[in-house]
Amino acid sequence: MTHLGGEERRRRLAVRHGLHPRHRHADPLASARTLAALHATDASTVYLTLAARVDGLSLDDVDEALYADRSLVRQLAMRRTLWVIPRDDLPAVRGSAAARVAGQEERRLAGDVERSGITRDGQAWLEEVAGRVREVLAGQDPLTSTELRDHVPELDARVSQGSGAWVSQAPAATRVLTWLGARGDVMRAQTPFTGRPRWTTPDRWLGTVPPPLRVDEGYAVLVRHYLRAFGPATEDDVVWWLGATKTAVRRALAELGAVQVRLDEGAGWVLPDDTEPTPDPGPWAALLPTLDPTMMGWKGRDFYLDPSIRPYVIDSAGNATTTAWWCGRVVGSWVQDDDATVLVLPRADLTSQALAALQEQAERLTAWLAGVVVPNVYAAKQAAGRELG
């Protein structure tokens, strides 16, 4: 069995993820294709993810891909996470990971609608509201959820969720749009660098949209993309990243003819043409945003994240804050001060070469942000050197 250890995995990360200066990605679409998908829960993450990997990138370049040629689109999918994906991957995503999320959301929401006393038939209520939302959006320019509620008053209904001391109530709009977005009935159109999304129908935003692939076909496409970007990866890594079942992942691995390889900590998988070692790219530094796809690419993170650093960059839910990297390992994080200057916060003993390289990246990112302070819920804890919890 071929051995692909931690050093090889870190070299692949540097080269394939566009983090080494000599291996940058050509443009936003190329970067999204290479990384399989971009985390988009925070609108700014998409821009910062691409800025770390595409030289000479501007905000307008990202906006052009998202809103002008629309080669990149937002889609709720794997692990109930919002992603930016290449437009031609929509059929695969909607037929597999997004469909799974939509089914889960529908069952929960229908039950909560009934428990909230809105109706006795939550499923029928959802379908009626969905029809009205589609009808309104089909004849309008993209609307915010607040604007949409003016046209569909049912979206103002207060829906309870949770139980016991954790019960909360909120207007139905957010949850209905989340469900419809996963189902592919609506989609996010414009979402500025920092701002609220506007909603529309896929037909109005993209024109003709191919139908979803079958579940097994869709998962095979996603697993191929994932292994090309993140392989070698363990079965648990693939299951976690997809938010899928082991059965679905094993079927996809078999369909792709994936090859098992030996890792430092067990067995992993690669595509059949991907067992050769990667030449050493040389030293490199990078500053990555909250929920960056590289940081969030594996469930097992020990090959790039020392357990002693983990509490400072990963919260109790497994989500990552901003990170500082040196030669394939996380060595700290970064924040901005009041005038938007980027400051590196090391959590490891670093050489003068590493510190200089990280400072260079901090200056590069400060210049790129041009005075914009990016919201970061972890910033105070990071600056104080406290665990994220």
Disulfide bonds with the S-S distance in Angstrom:
none
